[in-house]
Each structure stands twice: as structure tokens, then as C-alpha cells.
Amino acid sequence: MSGTRRTRQKGSGVAKGDGGGVGNERGAAHRRGLAVLLAARGLASFPLTLHDGSKFTPNRLQFESDQPTDDVICTATSGARMYVSAKRKCGDDDQNVGKTVRQWVAQAVSLRGGDVLALATSRLNGVMEHIRDALKRHHQYPDAASPVDEAAALRALSTRIAAATTDPTLQTQVLNAAFVLVNESVEAGDEGFEFAAALLEGGVVGVGEGFAAAQALSAAFGIQASKAAASSLSDWVQILRAAKLTFHADRRGPAGAAEHARQLAIEGYRDRLAGQLGRVDLALLAEDVPPLTVAGLPAGLRVAINTKAGDVDNIESLLAIARRWPRLLLTGLPGMGKSTALRQLAAQWMTASGTPTPILVPLLEVAAQCRTANDVTLSVLCQVAAASAPAGQYEDLGAELEAECQRGQAVLLLDAFDECPNQAVLADGLQAVLNALPAQVGVILATRDSGQRALGRLGLPIAELEPARNLEQVLDQLLAHVAAARQIEPAQRSGWLADRHRWLRAVRREHRDVGRVPLLATLMTMEMADATSAPAAQGQARLLHSAIKHSIERWERHRPQSLGADPAQLLDGYAVLGTLLTDKGSASRADADQALSAMLGQRWGIGAPGLARVSIDHILRFWDQHVGVYVAGRDGRITPRSRVFAEIGAAMAVDWLTDDELTAWIDTMLTSRNRRAAVLFAGELDPRVLPLLLANGTVHRGARAIAAAELVERGALLDDTQQRMLMELLDTAAASAMESSGHENPQNWTYVLKLAALKLPALLRKQRRQSLGSLCTAEPVRIVAAALTALADAAADHRELSPAEVAAVRTALTVYSPDGMPAAVRTTGSYKVLLPGNLHIARSSVDHLSVLGDDMVPYICGVARLGRLGTYSDIAAVLRGRGYHPRLSPREHNANLITQMFGGPLEHGTHVLPLLQAARDISPPPLAEISVHDRWRLPELCTLVGLIGVTTADAGGYLAARTEPADVLIGWLTAVANAAGLDRGAVAAQAQAAIDEQQRREDPSVFDILTVPTGEHLPAIDSRRLTSADRQALLTALNAESTWIAESAARILTTDAHLASQLHQQLQHVGPQRREHLVKFIRAHTDRLAPLPADQGDRLEPIEVSVANLM
């Protein structure tokens, strides 16, 4: 008999003994059992007590690492590491203790403070039986006498250590770090297994489920050990959740229960955000129409950017920009959909893989909590973002969002800064928070233009939200959605849709600006859906006013008779709340109650508190819960969903005011830039506003003049007397401003140019000429004013430009060169800014090209490139519609060439795959681990793509590169990366991540991410970093089929004076056409090359002599 003891099998299927060739299997089972015990301690927050008395709470396990002590590495919550050598049974022999000690000594050189060298065994034999007590006494009572058995055990261990190293310092370090754990936890019935199950039961999983939990962990660790994998507390929780056990979630409980609570909180948050993907809520516009889900809505979001490199005006995917620009300011006009864009970014990222956690923060709620800049903290931002969580998850979610930021794995989406009071205080607080964040944390801060001044101190690059690429398709889908929701009969539906599409086209032509604003375009579409005939043209304020009234009318049609306030009271309540919120940004419930109570008493005679309370509750509930315009937050404060809704409400309320009260209201509104929009809306709704602006010109003269002129631009009609008054108001405002700050101040020219652009009857034009003659002393403003006057007169008379007017307009346009640079800067330095009015001239000139001449098209585009981001695209679209061909950006040009060569665009950027595969192979395997940040931003890979000039490559050369031999691509990219000092391992890992992402076909495409402009400076190429293999690879690349690769290689080679002769020799071996092409390229990109040896120069053919002449 072998004498091996065997016991009844209880689940592992492994006999307790080494006979029968099961030693390796028993060792694996022992390590798996050890992992179960360590994980159970971590989950239950029941730490190991080390020999020195310190605590070690397991948080992570790594099997079969590449460390000298490699069986298991356990990391504690403190960050300390325990390097474990697992031996099923252990005595003082070379195979067990001897081998373990040698591993410890090799490991000791990498130890940090608190690290432990451990031996885990199920049984200690012989002299080693007492080593645990000996080590404990050694640490805790070093000067006390030891029992004989303990002394012998410690002496035996010390002897083994001395045999492994003669360094006394290392000997002491190993002995002090040594820890012995006796554990038998292979299966149910083993003492350690029973203990692990007991730790889990009750505090982590349900009563009676401890064994099931331990068995689930054991099975998972068996698989992980076979793969030399690692796992942490969060993974252990996922294992137990997958086992369908009763799993406690308690942030104040043991670590496992707290982690479960954290996971539930973040999963709920992710689900809530992901549920918003493509969602268009129509509650304001049609309560009978459910939300519309638009596939690909985030992919259509676009922004205009100015990178100060290349084209001034680039329209790019917001999804791509948000990936490449770590931090940015998202601006846009009211109603452009900035808040919607942030929600869609968050939803898109929550449904994609490998993304940082988006943290959506409504800043108005932050501002309500923070009185000083010091009150604005990361904790406050994250708690506000977590406000939508159920009460039991609120604190967990806030803490987890903050932890994600500290780990550098988050993007802060900060919404509606412009709607906040005390903007300077909030901006200071945000600046401090952002400065303290890890650099990897992304930030997108959304604001109207009015918030930019306060946010200037943050130094964020600006991206201006453009109309969505697919806006018209979305609106068409919206109409079809309404038709289905309202059950329009199928036989009638096509005609119903065709009529409303026709009406929409007519309204878009009438109101192009309204059609470019998503909010207004949606309102306009819903108005068409409700109309029974083609509606009359209406301005922006009337459109919004109409939508608000119709929302009440729709509610009135469907509400039970016993519920709700009078519809007219609801409309009055809207106006009162709008006035309050325009003034304060947000309001407490008490302020809202007070304002509504006063309105009900004055306009409805409701003085009894009980009756007033019923009406107030109905008004607030309707605009909050039913329509969602004025929303009450968790703290009870009321905020507008968009500031434009509050401004329309304030404009509606002026109908109640007497002329004197209206005059006072206008004076108050004009004191603040943030309130002036309400005056313009009021001017569209109430005909008294414009005359009052004109009649009281001594108070806020400048603001009155601009507001009155803008109302006229929006279509307000004036009689001759009022037109004269407006002229005089603008004249006086301009003269006063110039007297105080000088004629050369461009800010004062706004009044002059507004005056010049007025469409006046002939009898008033002489007076305007006289005014402009005295005001336009500076040449720039005189030129622009003359052109504006010419265009205005022609428009007022409904005629073409006269020869003199043609000359004036051409002069104004040619101030700027076709590339958008001020032409006169080189000689006079006079034109350093784009003047107000230049863009108006460019837009209006398109209608007069028949007399201005086609040669003005490049100049019109040159002016447009200097304007508001997005302007160039608008003007270019109009020009294309009229048969002209404005210059394309390099990206558009290459896209067109690709389409021509392939008969259509390459599907989702698949053309970039050969380049990515070569970039992956510039570093030998295995690939380096990649962080969430690097997987998301792809920084080194994007830098490499920038260095090789993908976006400026000619399409033919770029596409030819796809068929180049792999060794040519790899050698070329390796040389570029080395010359720029890039980390090739990082490039390779990121290239593999990009390949994986490309295969998922997510939006945006990898190509878009890699090539979106950033304005960042690329690292300098230094040929001294090149290896001999790099130089040879570049010389080989000169003969590549792709001219793009050949030119890139030549550009690097020409920076190295020592490569002159090699470059010359290689040029001798390329084809004549390629040689001529490269010579011309080198001549264009360098002004010197190291001299060639004289004897070689004598033998040069003519074309090579031209290369030598570059010296």
C-alpha cells in the first residue's frame, strides 16, 4: 500500500494525495482554494493579520505572473502586494522551503514598503511546524526568548535564506517580509473552505448561500488560473452576481456588498443615459405623440472649429472632436441643441465599448448650491450629476462618479453655463476644479456666446454647434412619426405628408435662420403637422409663442373637465414664470408662488389663499410635468429647460404693461446683455416696443439703437418718421461712442454699419449720406459702409446694383484676399479685424454676381472664412446651388477623389486598415497594456497619423499605399515614429485598439477620429534619432508605388545632411518620372542639402544636377 490517506469526495473530484499522477492537479486545486479564501476575506472586509500585527485586506489576485514568486500575487486595498508561493505541504526541504526562499530572495529586489513574501500551505511538517509562531514572535517580541521549537524553525528558515543570498541587508529584508499562511480550502468540508463560506454568508450573500458563493468563486478561479489571468473585487462581485445568489447591496456594508451597491448605481446611471440615445422628446409640442427615437442622431451632430491651421472654418463630427479634443467649449445660438448634444454624447458613449464615463452636470443646479468659488468642487458636480438616481443609490453614484474622475476615466459634460447667475464666481470655481483634475479627464462645457467672456479664463478651445448633418431627415421622420401617432389613414397619409413637406420648404425659404436652429425647426415642423392649410409667415418669437399656445390648446382638448387651471391662466402663468426666470435664471418655489399669486390676484381676482394655491399648483405642474418647460429640481428650484422659453414668457408678459411700465421694463432689460433677447422677442409680439425704443433715446442709447435696428432687420415696419428717428438714434449713438473712445475703435463702428444697412426710401438717403460722411473718418469703416449702403438701396428699390454701387461692393470685397487674409495688412496694417458688416456684404453679394462678376466668388469666400464659424459652409452651399464652385477643404477634396476612383465612398473608413495594421507591427509583440484614456483618445497613434500627413495626402498616393508591401509600410512608419521620438509600443497598442474599434463599425469611424484637426503642434522630426535600419527603410520608400510615402520619406531624408550621398544614389535607381517628381518635391521643401562629393557631382545627369543645386 502506498499509505496515501484518501477521503470522501465532496465536489472537487480530486483525491487527497499525490499518488496516481495527480500532484499537479492537487497543486492547482490548492492554489484555487487559496484564492477563494483570499477573495472571501476581501469581499467580507475580513483582513488577514500579518505576523507584525498589521492588516492586509485582499483586493486583487493575479495567477502565474512573470514574477520570481509567481503562484499568486495578491494586492491589498492599501496597494501592498503579497507574493505567494503555494505549496500543498511543506517541510524543511529543498523542494519546498528551499525553492520558496530562493523565489523570495529573487523577488525582494522589487519589494515596496508593506509588501509581503508569503508561503501558503495546507500543512507544515517537521521543524517548520512552528514557523508561523516563530515569525510572529520575531516581529512582535524580537527581544524575548523563544521556545525551543520556534527557535529551531526560525533558525532553519534563516539558514535557507543565508544559503540563497550572502547579502546581510537582503537577508534581513526577506526575513522581515516573510509570512506563512496555513490553509486547506480546496472543497466543502475543508476548514478553509468552510471558513470562506462563513465569511460570505449573511454579510455578502444570503443566509444558506455561503457554500454556493465559495463554489462559484472556486470555479471561476480555476478558469483564471489556467489562463494566468487576474481579477479584482469588482470581478469577484460579478462572479457572485452571475451565480444568481441573493447578493446584498449596501454601501456601508462589507466591501462586496458596497461594491455591489456601486455597480448597481453605475449600471442604473448607464441605463438611464443610454435610454436617451436618439430620443427626441415631443412633450412640449404634442402631448399625444410619444417620444421619437432617431437612429444615428449623435452621428449627425456637427461643430465648426477654428484650428488656426489650414482652413479657418472646418465642419467636423462632434463625436470625433469630443474624442480628440480633451477639453472644449461648446457654443451655439439659443435653441441650437447644446443640451441635447451633451445628452446624446453621453448616451452614445454609454452604449459604446471602452469609453470613459460621461458625467452630465446641469450647471444651473450647481450655481444654486454654490455662493463662492470655493463651494464649487468635484464632489458637488458629481452629486448634481447623480441627482437622477433613486434615493438608495444617490450617494453611491455620486461617490463612484467622483472616483471615475480621480482615476482619469471620465468626461465631464457641463451644461448651460450661460443660464447661471454669478458667472464669474462659477467660472472661477470650475477653473479650480479643472486644474485639479487628472489631465486624462475630458471636459465639454456648453454655453451660449454670452457666457464666453466669463469662461475666457479657462482657456478652452471653442467648437460651435452647427445644425445636425441629418436635421432635415430627422424632421421628415418627425412628420411621419406624427402621422402614425395620430393615425392618419394610410390612404391619406402620403398626401398629408406631401402637403406638409411643401409647406415646410416654403417656410424654410422664408426663415432660413429659423430653419438652421434645431429647436425652432422642430417647432416649425410641429406647427405644420397641426395646420390644416399652409400657414402665414411668422417670425421667431411668434413661432415660439404659437407653439406654447398650441400646447395649451392640445391639453385643453384632452384633459378631464375636473382637472387643471383655466387655459388662459396657464398662459399667464407661463408669462409670469418666464419674467421671473429671465431675471434670475432659476427661482425657488416660494418666489414662484409669490409671483403667480400676485398675477392671479391682479388679473383673475383670485385673492383667497386656498383658491390661489390650487391654481398655482396646476400652473406649476402643467409647465413642469406635462410640458417640461419650467422644471422643478430635487431641491425644489425651478429652471427653464432652455433660456429661450423664459425669454418668450417675459416677452409675452409685456402685453399687460402700460406704456410707462413697458418703458421701464425695456430700460431694465437693456442693462444686461443676457436680457436683451427678451426685448427683441417682445418687439416681435408687441408693436409698442419699437416706437418706445425710438422715442426714449437718451437712456441706454446704444443698446436701444442696436435693438431697434435688429427689430427692423427681423421684419418690423417703420413709417418715414420712425425711420428718420432710427437714423438719428444710430447717428447719435455712434457719435457719442466715438467721442468717448475714438473713431478708430471698431466696437463703435457697429452703429455706423447698422445705419448704412438700413433699407431707406429715396428721400431719406441724402440725410444718411451726410451722417455717414461725418462718422466714417476711418478708411475701413468708410469702405464697408459704402458697400452696405449700395446693397441696401438696391434691395429697397428691388433693382440691380448700379455701376457706382458695383464699384463700392467690389472694393469692400477685395479688401480681403481669396484665402481670407486681409490684403491691406501687408502695406498699411489697417485691416486687422473682420468688421461688422463684412459678412452681410459677402452674403448679399451672392445675389448680385451677374453684375459684380464671377471673379468676386473667391473674395466672397475669403471674407466668409473669417466670419462666425459655420458661415463659410452656408455661403459655399448657396454658391454651389447657383452653379459656382467655391474651393473645397483638403478633406472634401480627398473624399471626392476617393469617390471618383472607387465609384463611391469607402465603407466606414475601411481604407485605413492597412495603415493601422502596419502601425500595429512597428513594435514586436506582446502588445503593451492600454489604458481607458489611451484607448479612447489614441494620442500617439493620432500623432503618427498627423506626422505622415494623411489629410493632406493626394488621394492617388494615399490609396496606392493600401497595396504597398507590408515591410515597406512598417519600415516607413517605424522610421517616422523614431524620428519623432514616439513610443512605438504605445503606437502599436493603440493601433490594435483602433483596428478592434474599426471592426465594430461604430460612429464616428476610426478614420474620422484619426484625422480630425486639433491645432496641436506635432513633434519635430530629428533625423539623429534614426537607426541605420530606419535610414535604409526610408531610402527604400523612395521607390514606393505611393507618391505620398515617397514624399514623406524624402522629407525626412532631406533633414539629414549625412544622407545626401545616399539620397542621391537612391534617386539613380528610381524610374525617370518618379525621380523628376521627387527632385521637384525636394526643391519645394528644402533650401539646402549637404554637398555631394565632387567626383559624384561630375557624373550627375541633368536631373540629378538639379538635386545637387539644392545644396
PADRENPA-998440 format. One record per residue (C-alpha): x, z, y. Coordinates in steps of 0.1 Angstrom, whole numbers, plus 2048, in hexadecimal, padded with zeros to 3 digits. Layout:
N
XZY
...
END
This chain:
1111
800800800
80B7F9823
80081B830
7EF80A84E
7D181E859
7B180A85E
78F81486D
76C80586F
7697E7885
7557EE8A5
7567CE8B7
7797C18BB
77C7B3899
7A17BE898
7AE7D687E
7C17F488B
7E37EC87E
7FE7D287F
7FC7C585C
7EE7A3854
7FF792871
7E87A088B
8027B18A1
7FF7988BD
7DA79A8BC
7DB7C08BD
7F37BE8DB
7DB7A78ED
7BE7BE8E5
7D27DC8F2
7D97CA913
7B47C1916
7A97E5910
7C27F192A
7B37D8943
7907E593B
79B809942
7AD800963
7907EB96F
777806966
78B81F97B
78B806998
7667FF996
75D824993
77682E9AF
787845995
7AC84299C
7C9848985
7DD86798D
80285D98D
81D875981
82687E9A5
8018879AB
7F98699C1
7DA8549BA
7D88309AE
7B681E9AF
7B87FC99E
7AB7DE9B2
7BB7C09A1
7C97B6980
7E279A977
7E9791953
80A782946
81B77D968
83D76F96F
84B791977
8647A3960
84A7BD957
82F7A3950
8147B0939
7FC7BC955
8017C197A
7E77D8989
7E47DA9AF
7D47F89BF
7BC7FA9DD
7DB8069F1
7EE7E79E8
8067F99D1
80E7E69B1
8117F398D
8267DE976
81A7E6953
82C7E0933
8117E4918
81D7F18F5
8037FA8DB
8198168CE
83A8218DB
8588368D0
87C8398DB
8878188CD
8967F88DC
8777E28D5
85F7F98E8
86E811901
88F7FE902
87F7DD90B
8677ED923
8837FE936
8977DE939
8787CD948
8747EA960
8987E796C
8947C2972
8747C9985
8827E599A
8937CD9B3
8717C19BF
8607E39C2
84F7EE9E2
8468119ED
82B81F9D6
8318069BA
830812996
842808976
82A81095A
82A812934
807810925
805819900
7EA8268E8
80383E8D8
82484E8DF
83B8568C2
85986C8BB
86D8798D9
8578648F0
8388788E8
83E88F905
84A87691F
82A878934
82D89D93A
85389993F
84E87F95B
83389496B
8498B396C
86689D978
851893997
83E8B299E
8578CE994
8798BE994
88C8DF996
8788F197B
8858F5958
8758DD93F
8698E591C
8818D8901
86A8BB8F6
8658AF91A
88A8B1922
89289C903
87888290C
88587F930
8A987E923
8A186290B
89084E927
8AD85393E
8C5848924
8B282891F
8B2822945
8D8828946
8DD80F92B
8CA7F593F
8DC7FA960
8FB80C96C
8EF80E990
8E6833996
8CF82A9B3
8BC81299D
8BB82B981
8AB845998
89282B9A6
886821983
882845977
86F84F997
858830993
85183596E
82E83D962
82084093F
7FC83A937
7EF842914
7CF82F90D
7BC8238EF
79F80E8FC
79C7EF8E6
7787F48DC
75A80A8DA
76482B8CA
78782B8D9
78C8488F0
79783290E
77A81A908
761836907
770844927
76E822939
74981F92E
74284293B
75383A95D
73C81B961
71C82B956
705839970
71A833990
72180E98A
708802970
6E8811962
6E682E94A
6EC823927
6FE803932
722810934
72D802912
71D7E091A
7307DF93B
7517E892B
74C7CD910
7447B392B
7647BB93D
7787BB91C
76B798913
77378A936
79679A936
79D78A914
797768923
7AB770942
7C977D92E
7C975D919
7CC74993A
7E576194B
7CA764966
7C377F980
7A379098C
79A7AA9A6
77E7C39AC
7677A89B9
76C794999
7657B2984
7447B7996
73B793990
74379896A
72B7B5969
7107A297D
713785965
70C79D948
6E97A4957
6EE7C9958
6DD7E296F
6F77E198A
6F67FA9A6
6FB7EE9CA
70680A9E1
71F8059FD
72582B9FD
72882D9D7
7458259C0
75A8069C7
7477F19AE
7257FA9BD
7337F59E0
7417D49D7
7207CA9C7
70E7D39E8
7277BF9FB
7227A19E5
6FC7A39E8
6FF7A6A0E
716788A12
7027739F8
6E277AA0B
6F3770A2B
700750A1C
6DE748A0E
6CD74EA2F
6E5737A42
6E671DA26
6C071CA28
6C370EA4B
6D56EFA40
6C46D1A4F
6A66E6A5A
6946DCA79
67A6F7A83
65B6E8A93
649708A9B
64A702AC1
63D6DFABE
6256DFAA1
61A6FEA8F
6086E9A75
6286D6A6C
6416E8A54
6666E8A5C
6776C7A56
6966C5A41
6AD6A9A4B
6C769EA31
6E969BA41
6DF6ABA62
7016BDA67
71469CA60
70368CA7D
70F6A5A97
728697AAF
73E6A3ACC
751692AE7
77569FAEC
79269AB03
7B369DAF1
7C8691B0E
7D7678AF6
7CA655AF0
7A664FAFB
798669B12
776666B03
77566BADD
754670ACB
75B683AAA
749694A8E
7436B9A98
7496C2A73
76B6B2A75
7746C1A97
76A6E4A8C
7826E1A6E
7A06D5A82
79B6E8AA3
79F70DA9A
78E718ABA
779704AD2
75F706AED
73F6F3AE4
72E6E8B04
70F6D3B0C
6F16CFB22
6D26E4B1C
6BF6D9AFE
6DC6C6AEE
6D96DCAD0
6F86F2AD2
6E770FAC0
6D96F7AA6
6FC6E9AA2
70B70BA9B
6F0713A82
6F56F2A70
71B6F8A6F
71571AA5F
6FC70BA46
7136EFA3D
731706A37
71C71EA22
713702A0A
7366F3A08
7527009F3
7727119FF
766717A22
76C736A38
74E74CA3F
73A741A5E
73075EA74
713754A8A
71176AAA9
6F5768AC4
709774AE2
6EB77EAF6
6E679AADD
70B7A4AE1
7077A4B07
6E97BBB05
6FE7D5AF2
71E7D2B06
7217DFB2A
7477DCB2D
7617C4B1E
76E7E0B08
74B7E3AF8
74F7BFAEA
7607C4AC8
7637B1AA8
74D7CCA98
7317C5AB1
7337A0AAC
7307A4A86
7147BDA88
7007A6A9F
706789A86
6FA7A0A6A
6DA7A9A7C
6C5792A66
6CE7A4A46
6B67BCA35
6B97DFA41
6CB7EAA21
6E67CFA25
6EB7CFA4B
7097E6A4B
7197D6A2C
7167B4A3B
7247BDA5C
7427CEA4C
7487B1A35
746797A51
7607ACA65
7767AEA46
774788A42
781784A65
79D79CA5F
7A6788A40
7A7769A55
78B759A41
770755A5A
76373FA77
752750A94
73573CAA1
72D74BAC3
70C73EAD1
6FC73CAF4
71774BB0A
70773BB29
6E774FB23
6F9770B26
6FA786B45
71B794B51
72E776B44
750781B51
74D7A2B3F
743791B1F
75F777B22
779792B27
76C7A4B08
76C784AF3
78F77CAFE
79C79DAF2
78A799AD0
797776ACB
7BB780AD4
7BA79BABA
7AC785A9E
7C3776A84
7CC753A8F
7BB744A71
79874FA7D
785732A8C
770736AAB
75571EAB9
74672BAD9
727719AE6
71C718B0A
70D703B25
7246F6B40
71B713B56
72E72BB3E
74E718B3F
75C728B5E
75A74BB50
76873FB2E
78672DB3E
79C74CB37
798746B12
7AA725B14
794714AF9
7946EEAF6
7736DEAFE
75D6C9AE8
73C6BDAF7
71E6B9AE1
711696ADF
6F0689AD2
6F1689AAD
6FC669A9D
6DC668A89
6C4675AA4
6AD657AA5
6AB657A7F
6A367CA80
687676A99
67965AA84
67A671A66
66868BA7B
64B674A83
64766BA5E
648690A56
62D698A6F
61867BA61
61B689A3E
6146ADA49
5F56A3A5C
5E968EA3F
5E666DA51
5D6656A39
5F063FA27
5DD620A31
5DF62AA56
60263BA55
61761CA5A
603612A79
603636A86
629637A83
62F614A92
61B61DAB1
62E63DAB7
64F62CAB1
646613ACB
63B62EAE4
65C641ADE
671623AE5
65F61EB06
663643B10
688642B06
68D624B1D
67C637B39
68F658B33
6B164FB24
6BF671B2D
6A2684B1C
6A666FAFD
6CA67AAFB
6C269FAFA
6B76A9AD6
69E6C4AE2
68D6ADAFB
68E68FAE3
67D6A5AC9
6626B1AE2
65D68DAEC
658682AC8
63F69EAC2
62C694AE1
62A671AD3
61D67FAB2
601691AC4
5F8674ADB
5DB65DAD3
5E8642AEC
608639AFD
610656B15
619652B39
63D657B43
64767BB4C
66668EB56
6796A8B43
6666C6B51
6446B6B4B
64E6ADB28
6576D1B20
6396DFB33
6236C7B1F
6326D2AFE
62D6F7B07
6086F1B10
6026DDAF1
6116F9ADB
5F6710AE9
5DB6F6AE5
5E46F1AC1
5E4716ABB
5C2719ACC
5B46FEAB5
5BE711A96
5BD736A9E
5A174DA91
588755AAE
59077AAAB
5B5777AB0
5CC771ACE
5CB770AF4
5BA757B0A
5CF736B08
5D3736B2E
5E075AB2C
5FA74EB13
605733B2B
60774CB47
61A764B31
633748B29
639743B4E
63D768B55
65676DB38
66974DB43
66C75BB66
67977DB59
69276DB40
69F753B59
6A8770B6F
6B6788B55
6C0773B37
6AF78CB20
6967A8B26
68C7C9B16
6697CCB08
6617E4B24
66B7CBB3F
6567B0B2D
6387C8B2B
63B7D0B50
63C7ACB5B
6207A1B44
60A7BFB4F
60E7B5B73
605791B6C
5E679BB58
5DA7B2B74
5E0799B90
5D4779B80
5BB786B66
5AF7A6B74
5B97B9B55
5C27DCB61
5B87F2B44
5D87FBB31
5C77F7B0F
5BA7D4B16
5DB7CAB27
5EF7D7B08
5DA7C1AF1
5E07A2B06
6067AAB0A
60A7AEAE5
5F978DADE
60E77BAF8
62F788AEB
625782AC7
61B75FACE
63B754AE0
651767AC7
642765AA5
62B747AA8
63F72FABD
66273FABE
66A738AE2
66F75CAEF
67D770AD1
67F795ACE
69F7A1ABD
6A57C0AA7
6AA7D5AC6
6897C9AD5
69A7B5AF1
68A793AF8
69F774AFC
69674FB00
69F739AE2
6AD721AFC
6B2728B21
69F708B2A
67F717B1D
682734B34
68A71DB51
66B709B4B
657729B4A
666734B6C
65D711B7A
639714B6D
635735B7F
63B727BA2
617719BA1
60B73CBA7
620741BC7
61773BBEB
62D725BFF
63F743C0E
643752BEB
64F731BDD
66972EBFA
676751BF2
677748BCD
68B728BD4
6A473CBE9
6A9755BCD
6AE73ABB2
6C7727BC7
6DE745BC9
6EA740BA6
6F5720B94
6E572DB74
6C372EB84
6C370DB97
6B56F9B79
69570CB7D
6926FFBA0
6956DBB94
67B6E1B79
6646F1B93
6696D3BA9
65D6BCB8D
63E6D1B87
6346DCBAA
6346C2BC7
63A6DEBE1
65D6E5BD6
66E6C6BE4
65F6C9C07
6686EEC08
68C6E6BFE
68D6CDC1B
67C6E3C34
692702C31
6B46F2C34
6C670FC44
6C6726C26
6DC71BC08
6DF6FAC1A
6F76EAC01
6E36F5BE2
6C36E9BF2
6D16C8BFA
6DE6C2BD7
6BE6CEBC6
6A86B8BDD
6BF69ABD6
6BD6A0BB0
6986A2BB1
697680BC2
6AE673BA7
695680B8D
67966BB9D
66A681BB8
65B66CBD4
661671BF9
651662C18
667655C34
667676C47
67168AC28
68C670C20
69A675C43
69969BC3E
6AC697C1E
6C6681C2E
6CB69AC4A
6CD6B7C32
6E86A6C1E
6FA69CC3E
6F96BFC4C
7046CFC2B
7216B6C28
72C6BCC4C
72B6E2C48
73E6E2C27
7596CBC36
75C6E0C55
7636FFC40
77A6F0C25
7856CEC32
77D6A9C2D
7966A5C11
7856BFBFA
7746AABDE
75A6C6BD8
74B6BEBFB
747699BF3
72A6A0BDC
7126A2BF9
720682C08
71C66EBE8
6F967CBE2
6F166EC04
70164DBFD
6ED649BDC
6CA64EBEC
6B3630BE8
6A762DC0C
690615C1E
6A25FDC35
69860FC55
6AC62FC4A
6CB61DC3F
6DB61BC61
6D9641C65
6E9645C44
70562DC4D
70C642C6C
70C663C59
724655C3F
73A646C59
740669C68
74367BC47
758662C33
77A668C43
78C669C21
792646C12
787650BEE
76565CBF9
76063FC11
766626BF4
74F638BDC
73463DBF6
734618C00
72F60EBDC
713628BD6
70161CBF5
7035F8BEA
6F55FFBC8
6D9616BD7
6CE5FCBF0
6CD5E1BD6
6B85F7BBF
6A0601BDB
69B5DCBE4
6995D1BBF
6B35B6BC5
6D65ACBBB
6F55B8BCE
6FF5A4BED
722596BF0
72C5B4C06
71D5CCBEE
72F5BBBD1
7505C0BE3
7495E5BE9
7405EBBC5
75F5D8BB8
7755ECBCF
76860DBC1
76C602B9D
78F5F4BA1
79B616BAF
7A061EB8A
7B3608B72
7A45FBB51
7B5617B3E
7A4631B53
7C263BB67
7BF63DB8D
7CF61DB99
7D762ABBC
7E9649BAF
809636BAB
80B62CBD0
7F6644BE5
7EE662BCE
7CB662BDE
7B5660BBF
7BD67EBA9
79A686B9D
77B673B93
764676BB0
73F67EBAD
72E65CBAF
749649B9C
73564BB7B
715641B8D
726622B9A
73361AB77
71161EB67
6FE60BB82
7185EFB83
70E5E4B60
6ED5D7B6E
7005C1B87
71C5B1B73
70D58FB78
719591B9D
7355ABB99
746595B7F
74F59BB5A
7725A6B65
7635C7B70
75A5D2B4D
77D5E1B46
77C5F3B67
759601B5F
76660EB3E
78561CB50
76F631B67
75863BB4A
776649B36
77D662B52
75A670B53
746689B40
74F688B1B
737670B0A
73265AB29
74963FB1D
73563BAFD
714638B10
72161DB28
73360BB0C
71360AAF8
7005FBB15
71B5E1B1B
71B5D7AF6
6F55D4AF8
6FA5BAB13
7135A6B01
7335B5B0E
7505C2AF9
75F5E2B07
7805EDAF8
77D600AD7
78F620ACF
7AB61CAB5
79562EA9B
778616AA2
7905F8AA1
79E602A7F
77C60AA71
7705E7A7B
78F5D7A6A
7895EAA4A
7655DFA4A
7705BBA4F
78A5BCA34
7755CDA1A
7535C0A23
7485E3A2C
755605A33
768616A17
752630A07
756653A16
77B64FA1E
7866479FA
7A2630A09
7B664FA11
7BA65B9ED
7DB6489E5
7EA658A04
7DE67B9FA
7EB6779D6
80E66D9E3
80D68B9FB
8056A29DE
8236959CB
83D69B9E7
8436BE9D8
8496C59B3
82F6D899F
8226F299D
80E6F09BD
81070E9D4
7F27259D8
7DD71C9F5
7CA733A0D
7A672EA18
7B3726A3B
7CB70BA2F
7B16FCA17
7996FBA35
7B06EFA51
7CA6DBA3C
7E36E1A58
8046D4A4A
7F26B6A39
7E16ADA5A
8036AFA6C
812697A53
7F567FA58
7FB681A7D
82067AA79
81A65BA66
80164EA7F
7E3647A68
7CB643A86
7E162AA98
7EC616A7A
7E05F2A79
7C55EFA5F
7D85D5A4A
7F75EBA48
7E2609A40
7CF5F8A24
7EE5E8A15
7FD60BA11
7E26129F7
7F35FB9DF
8176059E6
82A6139C7
8266399C5
84C63F9C8
84C62C9E9
8306419F7
83E6629EA
86165B9F7
854650A19
83E66FA1D
859686A10
871679A2A
85767CA47
84F6A0A3C
8746AAA3A
87C699A5B
8606ADA6C
86A6CEA5B
8496D1A49
8446E8A2B
8406CEA0F
8316E79F7
8166EFA10
8106C9A16
80D6C39F1
7F46E09EB
7DF6D5A08
7DF6B19FC
7D26BC9DA
7B76D19EC
7AE6B2A00
7AC69D9E0
7946B69D1
77F6B69F0
77E6909F2
77168F9CE
7546A59D8
74968C9F3
7416A6A0C
73B6A1A31
75069AA44
767684A30
78B690A2B
797671A3E
78367DA5C
7916A0A5A
7B5693A57
7B267AA74
79C68CA8E
7B068FAAE
7BC6B2AB9
7D46ACAD6
7ED6C3AC5
8126BAAC8
8216ADAA8
8436BBA9D
8616A7AA7
872690A8E
89669BA87
8AA683A72
8C469EA6B
8AB6AEA53
8AB68FA3D
8BB690A1B
8CE672A0D
8B066C9F7
89A66CA16
8B0653A27
8AF63CA09
88963FA06
885635A2B
89C617A27
88860CA08
868610A1C
8745F6A35
86B5DCA1A
8495EBA12
82B5D4A11
81B5EAA2C
8275E3A4F
81B605A58
832616A40
84F5FFA49
84A607A6E
84862CA67
86862CA54
87A617A6F
86E630A8A
88064CA78
89F639A6F
8A462EA93
8A7653A9D
8C6657A87
8E5647A97
8F864AA76
8DE634A64
8E5616A7A
8FA602A61
8E360BA44
8C5600A58
8D75DFA60
8E05DAA3C
8BD5E0A30
8AF5C8A4A
8C55ADA3A
8B15B0A19
88D5AFA26
87A58FA2B
87E57BA4B
85B583A59
85E5A8A51
8815A8A60
875598A80
8585B0A82
86E5CFA7D
8875C3A97
86C5BFAB0
85E5E1AA7
87F5F3AAA
8865E2ACB
8645EFAD8
869613ACC
88D61AAD4
8A6612AF0
8C661AADD
8D4618ABA
8F7623AAF
910606AB1
9165F2A92
9395ECA86
9495CEA98
9505BAA78
92B5BDA6F
9205B3A91
934592A8F
921588A6F
8FE58FA7C
8E5573A7C
8D256FA9D
8B5585A93
8CD5A1A89
8DF59DAA9
8BF5A6ABA
8C05C7AA7
8E45CDAB1
8DA5C6AD5
8C55E6AD3
8E55FBAD4
END
